[in-house]
Amino acid sequence: MSGSVLITGGAGFIGSHIAEAFLAAGWSVTCLDDLSRGKRQQVPRDARFVKADVRSPEAFTAVADGKFDVVIHQAAQIDVRISVDQPALDASINLVGFANTLSAAAAGGVKRVLFASSGGVVYGDPALLPTPEPTANLPISPYGVSKLAGEHYLRVLGALHGFEGVALRYANVYGPRQDPASEAGVVSIFVSRLRAGKPLTVFGDGTQTRDYVFVKDVARANLLAASVTVSRGDRLDVPAFNVATGRETSVNDLAQHIGRALGRQPAIEYAPPRPGELFRSCLDVSKAARDLKWVPQVSFDEGLKQLAAWFDGAVQ
């Protein structure tokens, strides 16, 4: 399948990789971004670019008038700490912005909307690991609440207006173009600091875990989700898919992985844990494997090598 797709946040870390994947598959691609975090140079040359805030009338018009088959909503406030300190800002971007996008998609006759949700936060601290999609949703941060609420908006507005909604619940995404200045990208932060000969700061005792998935694997999951047959049901998780690896890596182990990738021994400084952060996160991907025919293909160590090469200017 190919067609016309608009990607909000398309100049960002994940969005730009998604744009490349759709272009390679023969789609017509438009990237919408306010460039508050994204970079214009990350938008692929063959993609059309619209500069707009997802909350704005300009964004509404771009989506509603664009005759798109698919809209992929990646634009977001992504920092858990900002959501704790400024929950109204988090809600404004992640809920008002998404509701504006969904209303525009409805007005424009869009057939399908893909939503970048977060499996790392919508489940809270679950008892079952790896965590499957039907697990109870008990977020412990405003960011998690906004992502979970976004899935409800997707379900309700899709049912009211006739478009299909698919939520992709990402684990911790990493790879080339991840901003080391962002508090949300620990892998990129660690690589940047280690390359500069600086110690790595670990909040808590470092035994907390995450599930790290490579950005190009995430882009491929979006491409597959754009055309897969979507089941309908009476539960929020029916049209939702975890996009992850199903493997836990502690922050202490992450530091050692990065040290091996860069050929350097990391020095670690420990700091108090931060509020609103999960202790363990690892997602079950068997549903994506069954229904999307998607499994992660890039190993963690290979992904770290590609990230390090990007820092060195060897890959885009």
Phi, psi and omega in degrees: 000143170216167183177214182241129184229140170248134181242112172285146186070024187288350175265003183271183182305299183282316184302321181292325176291322176298317178302317179297319181295319180289321176299317180296334179270004175094011180278155166273127190238132171240132178251127176247129184200144177269358178064020175290329175234324181289170182232131183303324183289347178275348176288127181302148184301325183273003178263145173281146181237135175235122176269115179195148172281136184297345178274354192268159172300327179297320177294318178303312182296318181300319180285314186293327185262001189274354181054049181270144173280322185225139169242132178244116186262102177253340184299134184191158162273119193249001187262119180301319182296319177297321180296326178289317183281328184225068184298330179292321176296315179302314181292324180299313182284311190279336179252307179298316179298319180289319178299322176297317179295317180294319178298319178294320178299319178297316181295329183267005178069028178295139184276326184213141175238126173258134184242127175282092174271191184219106175293343178285347183229334186289337181273348186070217177260087186283155178282332185260123176229137350300147189269122177275165185301324182288358181301144178304142181261109180225073181300151179245009177222155174302326177300316177297321178298317182294324178291319178294317178297325177300321177296323177293318176301317179300316181294311186291311183290328174297316179294323181287326189246355171091012173260158179269136179243137176230127177259127176254112185269094184290145164278206180277108184275140178216165177145186179304143180082001177287127187286117178289350177275351181274135178289349183270357185241076187298324181298310180295323178298314181296317179298315181299315182291320181293322177298328180273002180075022181260153177291156178264130179267123178247124180270125189088199184268001177085000179272352176296148188239158174218164178249111187260122182240139186284142189298325180289331172293322178295317178299319179294324177297321177296318180299317179292321182289344181291338186229358181292149174294128185260126176282150175244144181199185183261016178235148182297330186280351185300309177267035181238145181224131170289136176239101192200198177239343184077015180235136177270140172227124178286160179296323177298316179292324177303315180301320180289320176303314182293321176301317178294320181296326182262355181069033181225148177270117183284140169265134186243132173246132182260142181227164180300148177297157183253144184293146175087000182261143179288157174270314179228144176210127177201130190248140176281125183250016183295328179292317177297322178296321182284312190265326178266348188059038182243132168222150178295140183248340185259121179292160182299313181295322177293319178298320178296323177297320179292323177295316179297322178295325177295318177299327180277358179084012184274337177227158181266000000 
